[in-house]
């Protein structure tokens, strides 16, 4: 099963990409695709449209466009559940010690990593960042 993670601008700028990817690989994930990019306002608004009515939406868009991020397609048995367990709670103060957010997040907003919350969301979010042709080419 596959799922999507995004290493967020705070973790990219903080030089934490390698540590986060190593942590995920250590948790049994296989990296299937990854890319660096900087989201435009339109892309960030479209990606996070599910949060449009939330009070944090504009702040989230501003943060996610503040620097480079790294979408990563990961594979693992029960990938969605396993990734959410590996990254910990949104608020690093509540995240499990040793989780990605417990180790590398700065705050509830600057929390180092995004993870899809369901198989359906993972499929939609993966398609947002990686075309079917790209994914087929990666499978060789």
DRENTI-701263 format. One line per field, with one value per atom (N, C-alpha, C): residue number from 1; residue in three letters; atom name; y, z, x. Coordinates in steps of 0.05 Angstrom, whole numbers, padded with zeros to 5 digits. Layout:
N
i = [NUM|...]
aa = [ALA|...]
at = [CA|...]
c2 = [Y|...]
c3 = [Z|...]
c1 = [X|...]
***
This chain:
140
i = [1|1|1|2|2|2|3|3|3|4|4|4|5|5|5|6|6|6|7|7|7|8|8|8|9|9|9|10|10|10|11|11|11|12|12|12|13|13|13|14|14|14|15|15|15|16|16|16|17|17|17|18|18|18|19|19|19|20|20|20|21|21|21|22|22|22|23|23|23|24|24|24|25|25|25|26|26|26|27|27|27|28|28|28|29|29|29|30|30|30|31|31|31|32|32|32|33|33|33|34|34|34|35|35|35|36|36|36|37|37|37|38|38|38|39|39|39|40|40|40|41|41|41|42|42|42|43|43|43|44|44|44|45|45|45|46|46|46|47|47|47|48|48|48|49|49|49|50|50|50|51|51|51|52|52|52|53|53|53|54|54|54|55|55|55|56|56|56|57|57|57|58|58|58|59|59|59|60|60|60|61|61|61|62|62|62|63|63|63|64|64|64|65|65|65|66|66|66|67|67|67|68|68|68|69|69|69|70|70|70|71|71|71|72|72|72|73|73|73|74|74|74|75|75|75|76|76|76|77|77|77|78|78|78|79|79|79|80|80|80|81|81|81|82|82|82|83|83|83|84|84|84|85|85|85|86|86|86|87|87|87|88|88|88|89|89|89|90|90|90|91|91|91|92|92|92|93|93|93|94|94|94|95|95|95|96|96|96|97|97|97|98|98|98|99|99|99|100|100|100|101|101|101|102|102|102|103|103|103|104|104|104|105|105|105|106|106|106|107|107|107|108|108|108|109|109|109|110|110|110|111|111|111|112|112|112|113|113|113|114|114|114|115|115|115|116|116|116|117|117|117|118|118|118|119|119|119|120|120|120|121|121|121|122|122|122|123|123|123|124|124|124|125|125|125|126|126|126|127|127|127|128|128|128|129|129|129|130|130|130|131|131|131|132|132|132|133|133|133|134|134|134|135|135|135|136|136|136|137|137|137|138|138|138|139|139|139|140|140|140]
aa = [UNK|UNK|UNK|UNK|UNK|UNK|UNK|UNK|UNK|UNK|UNK|UNK|UNK|UNK|UNK|UNK|UNK|UNK|UNK|UNK|UNK|UNK|UNK|UNK|UNK|UNK|UNK|UNK|UNK|UNK|UNK|UNK|UNK|UNK|UNK|UNK|UNK|UNK|UNK|UNK|UNK|UNK|UNK|UNK|UNK|UNK|UNK|UNK|UNK|UNK|UNK|UNK|UNK|UNK|UNK|UNK|UNK|UNK|UNK|UNK|UNK|UNK|UNK|UNK|UNK|UNK|UNK|UNK|UNK|UNK|UNK|UNK|UNK|UNK|UNK|UNK|UNK|UNK|UNK|UNK|UNK|UNK|UNK|UNK|UNK|UNK|UNK|UNK|UNK|UNK|UNK|UNK|UNK|UNK|UNK|UNK|UNK|UNK|UNK|UNK|UNK|UNK|UNK|UNK|UNK|UNK|UNK|UNK|UNK|UNK|UNK|UNK|UNK|UNK|UNK|UNK|UNK|UNK|UNK|UNK|UNK|UNK|UNK|UNK|UNK|UNK|UNK|UNK|UNK|UNK|UNK|UNK|UNK|UNK|UNK|UNK|UNK|UNK|UNK|UNK|UNK|UNK|UNK|UNK|UNK|UNK|UNK|UNK|UNK|UNK|UNK|UNK|UNK|UNK|UNK|UNK|UNK|UNK|UNK|UNK|UNK|UNK|UNK|UNK|UNK|UNK|UNK|UNK|UNK|UNK|UNK|UNK|UNK|UNK|UNK|UNK|UNK|UNK|UNK|UNK|UNK|UNK|UNK|UNK|UNK|UNK|UNK|UNK|UNK|UNK|UNK|UNK|UNK|UNK|UNK|UNK|UNK|UNK|UNK|UNK|UNK|UNK|UNK|UNK|UNK|UNK|UNK|UNK|UNK|UNK|UNK|UNK|UNK|UNK|UNK|UNK|UNK|UNK|UNK|UNK|UNK|UNK|UNK|UNK|UNK|UNK|UNK|UNK|UNK|UNK|UNK|UNK|UNK|UNK|UNK|UNK|UNK|UNK|UNK|UNK|UNK|UNK|UNK|UNK|UNK|UNK|UNK|UNK|UNK|UNK|UNK|UNK|UNK|UNK|UNK|UNK|UNK|UNK|UNK|UNK|UNK|UNK|UNK|UNK|UNK|UNK|UNK|UNK|UNK|UNK|UNK|UNK|UNK|UNK|UNK|UNK|UNK|UNK|UNK|UNK|UNK|UNK|UNK|UNK|UNK|UNK|UNK|UNK|UNK|UNK|UNK|UNK|UNK|UNK|UNK|UNK|UNK|UNK|UNK|UNK|UNK|UNK|UNK|UNK|UNK|UNK|UNK|UNK|UNK|UNK|UNK|UNK|UNK|UNK|UNK|UNK|UNK|UNK|UNK|UNK|UNK|UNK|UNK|UNK|UNK|UNK|UNK|UNK|UNK|UNK|UNK|UNK|UNK|UNK|UNK|UNK|UNK|UNK|UNK|UNK|UNK|UNK|UNK|UNK|UNK|UNK|UNK|UNK|UNK|UNK|UNK|UNK|UNK|UNK|UNK|UNK|UNK|UNK|UNK|UNK|UNK|UNK|UNK|UNK|UNK|UNK|UNK|UNK|UNK|UNK|UNK|UNK|UNK|UNK|UNK|UNK|UNK|UNK|UNK|UNK|UNK|UNK|UNK|UNK|UNK|UNK|UNK|UNK|UNK|UNK|UNK|UNK|UNK|UNK|UNK|UNK|UNK|UNK|UNK|UNK|UNK|UNK|UNK|UNK|UNK|UNK|UNK|UNK|UNK|UNK|UNK|UNK|UNK|UNK|UNK|UNK|UNK|UNK|UNK|UNK]
at = [N|CA|C|N|CA|C|N|CA|C|N|CA|C|N|CA|C|N|CA|C|N|CA|C|N|CA|C|N|CA|C|N|CA|C|N|CA|C|N|CA|C|N|CA|C|N|CA|C|N|CA|C|N|CA|C|N|CA|C|N|CA|C|N|CA|C|N|CA|C|N|CA|C|N|CA|C|N|CA|C|N|CA|C|N|CA|C|N|CA|C|N|CA|C|N|CA|C|N|CA|C|N|CA|C|N|CA|C|N|CA|C|N|CA|C|N|CA|C|N|CA|C|N|CA|C|N|CA|C|N|CA|C|N|CA|C|N|CA|C|N|CA|C|N|CA|C|N|CA|C|N|CA|C|N|CA|C|N|CA|C|N|CA|C|N|CA|C|N|CA|C|N|CA|C|N|CA|C|N|CA|C|N|CA|C|N|CA|C|N|CA|C|N|CA|C|N|CA|C|N|CA|C|N|CA|C|N|CA|C|N|CA|C|N|CA|C|N|CA|C|N|CA|C|N|CA|C|N|CA|C|N|CA|C|N|CA|C|N|CA|C|N|CA|C|N|CA|C|N|CA|C|N|CA|C|N|CA|C|N|CA|C|N|CA|C|N|CA|C|N|CA|C|N|CA|C|N|CA|C|N|CA|C|N|CA|C|N|CA|C|N|CA|C|N|CA|C|N|CA|C|N|CA|C|N|CA|C|N|CA|C|N|CA|C|N|CA|C|N|CA|C|N|CA|C|N|CA|C|N|CA|C|N|CA|C|N|CA|C|N|CA|C|N|CA|C|N|CA|C|N|CA|C|N|CA|C|N|CA|C|N|CA|C|N|CA|C|N|CA|C|N|CA|C|N|CA|C|N|CA|C|N|CA|C|N|CA|C|N|CA|C|N|CA|C|N|CA|C|N|CA|C|N|CA|C|N|CA|C|N|CA|C|N|CA|C|N|CA|C|N|CA|C|N|CA|C|N|CA|C|N|CA|C|N|CA|C|N|CA|C|N|CA|C|N|CA|C|N|CA|C|N|CA|C|N|CA|C|N|CA|C|N|CA|C|N|CA|C|N|CA|C|N|CA|C|N|CA|C|N|CA|C|N|CA|C|N|CA|C]
c2 = [-00024|00000|00025|00046|00071|00093|00113|00137|00160|00185|00209|00223|00232|00250|00275|00297|00321|00331|00332|00344|00374|00388|00415|00435|00460|00481|00484|00482|00485|00463|00438|00416|00418|00426|00429|00451|00474|00496|00489|00472|00464|00442|00432|00411|00384|00379|00354|00333|00337|00318|00291|00289|00264|00249|00263|00251|00240|00255|00247|00222|00223|00200|00176|00179|00156|00145|00163|00154|00137|00146|00132|00105|00105|00080|00061|00071|00055|00043|00057|00047|00028|00021|00001|00011|00038|00049|00047|00044|00045|00071|00086|00111|00104|00111|00104|00128|00152|00176|00200|00220|00244|00267|00291|00314|00339|00357|00383|00402|00419|00439|00461|00484|00505|00509|00505|00508|00537|00541|00568|00572|00596|00602|00585|00584|00569|00539|00528|00500|00494|00511|00506|00509|00528|00531|00507|00497|00474|00449|00445|00421|00420|00443|00445|00454|00452|00462|00450|00426|00413|00429|00446|00463|00492|00497|00524|00540|00527|00540|00542|00530|00531|00557|00566|00592|00592|00568|00567|00564|00564|00559|00579|00605|00625|00623|00618|00615|00590|00568|00544|00548|00561|00567|00584|00604|00622|00606|00589|00572|00553|00540|00519|00532|00558|00571|00587|00585|00601|00590|00566|00554|00528|00514|00488|00467|00449|00425|00401|00377|00353|00332|00330|00308|00282|00261|00235|00214|00196|00173|00150|00139|00118|00093|00070|00045|00029|00016|00001|-00015|-00038|-00052|-00034|-00029|-00012|00016|00027|00052|00076|00081|00105|00104|00082|00079|00080|00066|00064|00092|00107|00134|00152|00152|00170|00163|00137|00129|00138|00136|00143|00173|00190|00218|00231|00218|00229|00250|00260|00279|00306|00320|00346|00365|00367|00384|00368|00378|00363|00360|00377|00374|00349|00340|00316|00292|00295|00274|00254|00229|00208|00214|00210|00214|00195|00205|00188|00188|00201|00203|00226|00228|00249|00277|00281|00308|00311|00290|00292|00300|00291|00297|00323|00329|00351|00374|00372|00394|00417|00441|00465|00473|00469|00478|00463|00468|00455|00462|00487|00494|00486|00490|00484|00456|00436|00409|00389|00398|00383|00365|00354|00334|00333|00328|00323|00293|00281|00253|00251|00236|00230|00216|00222|00211|00187|00179|00155|00145|00121|00111|00128|00137|00154|00181|00192|00218|00213|00192|00186|00184|00171|00169|00196|00213|00240|00257|00256|00273|00264|00238|00228|00239|00237|00247|00277|00292|00321|00327|00310|00315|00298|00275|00256|00247|00250|00241|00211|00200|00171|00162|00178|00171|00170|00189|00189|00164|00157|00134|00108|00106|00083|00080|00102|00102|00093|00100|00092|00063|00050|00021|00005|00018|00006|-00009]
c3 = [00000|00000|00000|-00014|-00015|-00002|00007|00019|00012|00018|00012|00037|00038|00059|00045|00059|00049|00071|00065|00084|00080|00101|00099|00099|00092|00089|00114|00138|00162|00164|00158|00159|00136|00112|00090|00097|00105|00112|00135|00153|00177|00172|00147|00140|00152|00154|00167|00148|00122|00102|00106|00107|00109|00134|00156|00182|00181|00169|00167|00149|00125|00107|00120|00134|00147|00169|00183|00204|00191|00169|00155|00144|00132|00123|00146|00168|00192|00203|00197|00205|00184|00164|00145|00119|00115|00090|00067|00043|00019|00005|-00003|-00018|-00047|-00059|-00086|-00105|-00095|-00111|-00092|-00101|-00086|-00104|-00096|-00112|-00094|-00101|-00088|-00104|-00091|-00105|-00085|-00096|-00080|-00090|-00072|-00079|-00085|-00106|-00111|-00092|-00091|-00075|-00085|-00111|-00123|-00116|-00118|-00112|-00083|-00065|-00036|-00029|-00041|-00036|-00046|-00070|-00081|-00064|-00056|-00041|-00014|-00001|00026|00026|00003|00001|00022|00031|00052|00078|00081|00106|00101|00077|00069|00090|00104|00123|00151|00154|00180|00185|00210|00215|00209|00207|00202|00172|00155|00126|00114|00117|00104|00115|00141|00153|00143|00139|00128|00100|00083|00056|00056|00072|00074|00082|00101|00111|00089|00076|00056|00030|00027|00003|00011|00036|00046|00038|00027|00019|00006|-00001|-00014|00005|-00008|00007|-00010|00001|-00012|-00010|-00030|-00030|-00034|-00020|-00020|-00021|-00041|-00042|-00028|-00008|00009|00006|00009|00008|00034|00044|00069|00072|00084|00090|00109|00103|00119|00121|00098|00096|00110|00107|00119|00149|00161|00190|00200|00187|00195|00194|00173|00171|00192|00197|00217|00245|00249|00274|00276|00254|00253|00256|00247|00249|00275|00288|00313|00310|00332|00333|00319|00309|00296|00314|00339|00358|00370|00365|00374|00405|00419|00448|00456|00438|00442|00427|00410|00394|00410|00403|00416|00415|00437|00437|00417|00400|00380|00353|00352|00326|00310|00285|00268|00280|00287|00298|00326|00341|00368|00366|00345|00342|00327|00306|00288|00285|00296|00292|00311|00302|00318|00333|00321|00333|00319|00327|00315|00286|00278|00250|00235|00247|00235|00245|00234|00246|00229|00211|00196|00173|00176|00156|00155|00131|00126|00119|00126|00119|00111|00090|00082|00105|00107|00130|00123|00097|00089|00062|00055|00029|00006|00008|-00013|-00015|00008|00008|-00003|00004|-00006|-00036|-00048|-00077|-00090|-00079|-00090|-00086|-00063|-00058|-00074|-00078|-00095|-00124|-00134|-00161|-00164|-00142|-00142|-00148|-00139|-00142|-00163|-00169|-00187|-00208|-00234|-00255|-00257|-00270|-00274|-00291|-00311|-00328|-00311|-00293|-00276|-00259|-00247|-00229|-00245|-00268|-00285|-00293|-00300|-00307|-00284|-00260|-00237|-00231|-00240|-00235|-00255|-00275|-00293|-00315]
c1 = [00017|00000|00018|00009|00024|00009|00025|00014|00033|00023|00039|00047|00072|00081|00092|00092|00105|00123|00149|00167|00164|00155|00146|00170|00164|00185|00203|00191|00208|00229|00222|00241|00261|00252|00271|00292|00282|00300|00319|00309|00325|00344|00346|00365|00357|00331|00322|00312|00314|00304|00316|00342|00356|00348|00346|00339|00311|00293|00265|00262|00275|00274|00286|00309|00321|00303|00289|00270|00248|00237|00216|00226|00249|00260|00265|00274|00278|00252|00229|00203|00191|00207|00198|00187|00188|00177|00198|00188|00204|00196|00216|00211|00208|00184|00178|00181|00178|00181|00185|00200|00204|00212|00205|00214|00215|00233|00233|00216|00201|00186|00178|00171|00159|00131|00112|00084|00077|00061|00050|00027|00017|-00007|-00030|-00034|-00056|-00053|-00029|-00026|-00031|-00021|-00026|-00055|-00069|-00097|-00113|-00105|-00119|-00113|-00089|-00082|-00096|-00097|-00109|-00138|-00152|-00179|-00198|-00192|-00209|-00209|-00189|-00187|-00196|-00208|-00215|-00231|-00249|-00266|-00254|-00230|-00217|-00203|-00201|-00188|-00158|-00145|-00117|-00110|-00130|-00126|-00106|-00110|-00092|-00064|-00062|-00035|-00021|-00036|-00025|-00015|-00031|-00023|00002|00003|00026|00051|00048|00071|00080|00061|00068|00080|00077|00089|00114|00122|00145|00172|00173|00199|00194|00215|00213|00201|00188|00178|00185|00180|00188|00165|00148|00128|00143|00134|00147|00125|00127|00109|00122|00109|00119|00103|00117|00103|00109|00088|00090|00064|00065|00040|00024|-00001|-00018|-00005|00003|00019|00007|-00019|-00031|-00029|-00037|-00036|-00007|00010|00038|00052|00046|00058|00048|00022|00011|00022|00027|00039|00068|00083|00111|00115|00096|00101|00091|00072|00062|00040|00030|00009|00017|-00003|00001|00016|00009|00023|00047|00071|00094|00095|00081|00080|00064|00047|00030|00041|00061|00071|00087|00085|00100|00130|00144|00173|00185|00203|00215|00201|00177|00163|00176|00170|00181|00175|00150|00143|00154|00155|00168|00197|00210|00239|00244|00228|00236|00216|00192|00173|00179|00173|00177|00152|00129|00103|00081|00056|00033|00031|00038|00037|00062|00085|00111|00119|00104|00106|00120|00137|00157|00146|00122|00113|00083|00073|00045|00042|00020|00014|-00015|-00021|-00048|-00063|-00089|-00104|-00122|-00122|-00137|-00126|-00134|-00125|-00135|-00160|-00172|-00157|-00151|-00136|-00108|-00096|-00068|-00068|-00089|-00090|-00093|-00111|-00116|-00091|-00079|-00055|-00031|-00028|-00006|-00010|-00034|-00039|-00035|-00038|-00033|-00003|00015|00043|00058|00047|00060|00040|00048|00030|00031|00010|00009|00033|00040|00064|00089|00093|00117|00118|00095|00094|00098|00087|00091|00120|00133|00161|00179|00172|00187|00186|00164|00161|00177|00189|00208|00195]
***
